[in-house]
Amino acid sequence: VEVAQQAMPEAELKILTGQDEGPLTLNALTNWLREGFDILYLVCHGATRKDDSRLFLEDEEGGVKLVMGEEIVKRIQMLPRQPRLVVLASHQTTPIAIQFAEAGIPAILATLEHITIDTMQHYSYEFFKELMREGRADRAASWARAAVIERPDWWSPVLYTRVKDGKIWR
């Protein structure tokens, strides 16, 4: 939360923690997204099995629920206005990132393998700061990668994009 607030001080942020709003279930998440947001920055645990990612969200009682990546993609695909960028700040999210790209999301930031919280926070800060400057996800990803190049897991964040010029908004 602090990283997003510091990197994008002029942006209107809606922070959903699952505490004040009730459990952050898949239904709750998609209901909130119906309001229309440009960026979905999802911080949770993830896992990959074969060619599918699974994310750990909450169940109705506030416990942990394993949600298939394809189910999350289907729900977001049904929204009247999809996010322009999906950031998956969790481990091993490449398969779901590819599914989001195939579903028409313009840009998806995911991780290839395990990444430390410190690296992801630093990368995210630089990524969002640069993204707010120009709106170009590809340039922001390159800038952020250069900022974490000295870290052992610098290679893990990867950007998938469907836009030729890298601009996810004008």
VOGU-3710 file (C-alpha; in Angstrom, 3 decimals, decimal comma):
1> vevaqqampe> 0,000/0,000/0,000  2,758/2,428/0,939  4,661/1,685/-2,265  1,632/2,493/-4,434  0,815/5,639/-2,450  4,392/6,939/-2,646  4,887/6,126/-6,330  1,506/7,467/-7,447  0,640/10,322/-5,072  -1,695/11,986/-7,583
11> aelkiltgqd> -3,667/8,789/-8,285  -6,931/7,979/-6,573  -6,326/4,628/-4,867  -8,901/2,229/-3,486  -7,217/-0,151/-1,050  -9,030/-3,394/-0,285  -7,489/-5,333/2,559  -10,291/-7,702/3,453  -10,408/-6,210/6,947  -12,862/-3,309/6,806
21> egpltlnalt> -14,787/-4,568/3,770  -15,143/-8,157/4,925  -13,250/-11,113/3,461  -11,593/-10,443/0,114  -13,229/-13,286/-1,778  -13,307/-13,620/-5,539  -16,903/-12,328/-5,502  -15,954/-9,315/-3,374  -12,988/-8,521/-5,605  -15,018/-8,616/-8,819
31> nwlregfdil> -17,818/-6,579/-7,221  -15,312/-3,851/-6,322  -13,780/-3,978/-9,799  -17,202/-3,266/-11,344  -16,681/0,344/-10,257  -14,021/0,573/-12,981  -10,322/0,781/-12,177  -7,332/1,272/-14,464  -4,976/-0,847/-12,345  -5,559/-4,014/-10,374
41> ylvchgatrk> -2,575/-4,521/-8,055  -3,183/-7,891/-6,421  -0,884/-8,863/-3,553  -1,378/-12,461/-2,436  0,318/-15,823/-2,379  0,311/-17,840/-5,564  1,323/-21,257/-6,840  1,730/-22,911/-10,214  0,755/-26,432/-11,128  1,470/-27,587/-14,644
51> ddsrlflede> 0,201/-24,762/-16,861  -2,119/-23,011/-14,418  -1,611/-20,464/-11,675  -3,605/-20,473/-8,502  -3,969/-17,547/-6,171  -4,751/-17,668/-2,489  -7,668/-15,358/-1,725  -10,083/-15,468/1,208  -13,202/-17,548/1,683  -16,473/-16,221/3,163
61> eggvklvmge> -15,224/-16,823/6,732  -11,902/-15,037/6,191  -9,917/-18,244/5,778  -7,727/-19,137/2,811  -9,223/-20,245/-0,496  -7,229/-21,468/-3,476  -8,699/-19,914/-6,634  -7,850/-21,142/-10,111  -6,307/-18,517/-12,361  -8,762/-19,202/-15,158
71> eivkriqmlp> -11,669/-18,425/-12,810  -10,200/-15,031/-11,909  -9,606/-14,264/-15,588  -13,201/-15,225/-16,503  -14,590/-12,926/-13,815  -12,480/-9,975/-14,915  -13,352/-10,655/-18,554  -17,044/-10,196/-17,688  -16,524/-6,723/-16,225  -18,062/-3,835/-18,179
81> rqprlvvlas> -14,679/-2,060/-17,985  -11,552/-4,162/-17,545  -8,392/-2,839/-15,885  -5,700/-1,530/-18,258  -2,983/-3,111/-16,102  -2,995/-6,144/-13,822  -0,078/-6,473/-11,404  0,250/-9,891/-9,796  2,539/-9,405/-6,820  2,773/-13,063/-5,947
91> hqttpiaiqf> 5,028/-15,971/-6,820  4,884/-17,924/-10,066  2,104/-16,094/-11,876  3,231/-16,530/-15,489  0,371/-18,875/-16,550  -2,335/-16,519/-15,250  -0,555/-13,550/-16,824  -0,736/-15,264/-20,199  -4,432/-15,970/-19,637  -5,045/-12,287/-18,832
101> aeagipaila> -3,222/-11,274/-22,035  -5,296/-13,713/-24,088  -8,424/-12,239/-22,465  -7,514/-8,781/-23,761  -5,924/-7,044/-20,754  -3,435/-4,544/-22,290  -0,593/-5,134/-19,785  0,145/-7,655/-17,056  3,079/-7,557/-14,660  3,809/-10,967/-13,177
111> tlehitidtm> 6,702/-12,975/-11,743  8,495/-15,935/-13,257  9,600/-17,461/-9,979  9,983/-16,607/-6,319  10,764/-12,985/-5,574  11,596/-11,345/-2,270  9,218/-8,777/-0,836  12,027/-6,224/-0,823  12,742/-6,666/-4,530  9,050/-6,576/-5,459
121> qhysyeffke> 8,471/-3,420/-3,415  11,451/-1,635/-4,942  10,576/-2,802/-8,454  6,904/-1,800/-8,008  7,798/1,652/-6,737  10,026/2,372/-9,739  7,540/0,785/-12,141  4,558/2,843/-10,942  6,531/6,062/-10,703  7,679/5,723/-14,319
131> lmregradra> 4,263/4,516/-15,492  2,632/7,664/-14,086  5,140/9,810/-15,996  4,386/8,496/-19,486  1,781/5,756/-19,333  4,150/3,325/-21,076  4,230/-0,040/-19,353  7,179/-1,328/-21,389  9,384/1,629/-20,523  8,309/1,482/-16,878
141> aswaraavie> 9,215/-2,222/-16,707  12,660/-1,556/-18,179  13,280/1,327/-15,785  12,203/-0,756/-12,784  14,372/-3,698/-13,849  17,413/-1,420/-14,013  16,625/-0,233/-10,484  16,770/-3,791/-9,064  19,519/-5,233/-11,300  21,890/-5,694/-8,345
151> rpdwwspvly> 19,445/-7,989/-6,525  19,673/-11,774/-6,973  16,017/-12,045/-8,099  16,076/-9,050/-10,480  15,007/-11,269/-13,387  11,720/-12,468/-11,889  9,328/-9,577/-12,718  8,128/-9,798/-16,323  5,729/-7,673/-18,338  3,247/-9,141/-20,797
161> trvkdgkiwr> 1,665/-6,584/-23,085  -0,770/-6,512/-25,981  -0,088/-2,915/-27,012  2,538/-2,183/-29,659  3,667/1,204/-28,370  3,648/0,232/-24,684  1,073/2,911/-23,773  -1,714/1,529/-21,624  -3,427/4,924/-21,457  -3,099/8,177/-23,333
//
